[in-house]
Amino acid sequence: MTRPISRPGRNTRRIFVVLILIIIVGGALSLLLGPKLSERLKSPSREQAPETVRVSSDDHPVMGTTARIVAYTTDLQKGENAIKAAFDRADEISFICSDYNPESELMRLCRGPVNEPIPVSSTLATVLTHARSIAETTEGTFDPTLGGFTKLWRRSKRRNALPDPSLLEKARNAAGWTKFDVFLEEQTVIVKDENLLFDLGGIAKGYAADEMLRVIKAHGISSAMVAIAGDVRLGSPPPGRSGWAVGIRTLGADVEQIIHVANCAVSTSGDIERYVDIEGTRYSHIIDPETGIGLTRRIAATVVAPTAVQSDPLATFCCIKPRIASKIFAAGEISCRIVTLGDGPFDQRTRQFPPLTRP
């Protein structure tokens, strides 16, 4: 049987048609998948990371002083929104805990019934719970019930004269951290003395700093710094750094040393700015609960702690009883540095206090 003779022309046409179909299909895939498919297949995508920007606030009035915020974020608008929300929370805390405003929740609590549970906001219950805990830990050296002494000190500053001894005795009899109980879950407070006056100035600013940082983190920003007077609350460090540079002032007007820390709180207390000179004696705004008047020795204390609601009142404790404090904080997560003048310079740091560097 004879095999048919092949036809080269027909085979050529078939090959040509197949090539045309391949070109058409390839072009369609190119349109569907993108004009630079081959480039994407050859090399992985190299998208640039969003640029981090520094967002800082103006000074904002909080509890008789000013607050400031610095944050790092990839979204400027988100940073500005976070800062506004943080200041709104600070204003709320300031109104609740103020002892200047007679209509604040704190002052209304002082005018409330005695020996009866008084409903309070969760904010006030939380601050008073922290305050009572610190008072117990320091055996009353930090005391949130020294409002009577505080009023006398403010009057002394205006009149440039020491309080009348009888008024000091009256204020002393009304004070005492054991004269109130706070029940956090029930959000109630029992006041046991009708003359009791609260003063949360030594702890409310620290609590506010903690809350402000919490609000900023809730907006998705972890790298932030909140400063309210001598209380600084820190989140994660700025990009490319191991920590925030926090300046330390002790007995002079200038920043003398710097510590680099993050995810903690730093509080410094002393008489650099707030004091009164009466008949040649310098009285600090830090009140000694044993005397009812301001400290007369030059002293400054810096405390580093996990939260500002701890560091704020404990810095006061260090100023009033420096030697006891330096022993208590000799180990653990809380550290301190205490500088005094008196019979001679005294500069003591616990071993876990962050290293000091020059500005």
Secondary structure, DSSP 8 states (H G I E B T S, - for coil): -------HHHHHHHHHHHHHHHHHHHHHHHHHH-TTHHHHHHS---------EEEE---EEETTEEEEEEEEES-HHHHHHHHHHHHHHHHHHHHHH-SS-TTSHHHHHHTS-SSS-EE--HHHHHHHHHHHHHHHHTTTSS-TTBHHHHHHHHHHHHHTS---HHHHHHHHHH--GGGEEEETTTTEEEE--TT-B---TTTHHHHHHHHHHHHHHHTT--SEEEEETTEEEE-S--TT-SSEEEEE-SSSSS--EEEEE-SSEEEEEESSSSEEEETTEEEESSB-TTTSSB--SEEEEEEEESSHHHHHHHHHHHHHSHHHHHHHTTSSS-EEEEEEESSS-EEEE-TTS---B--
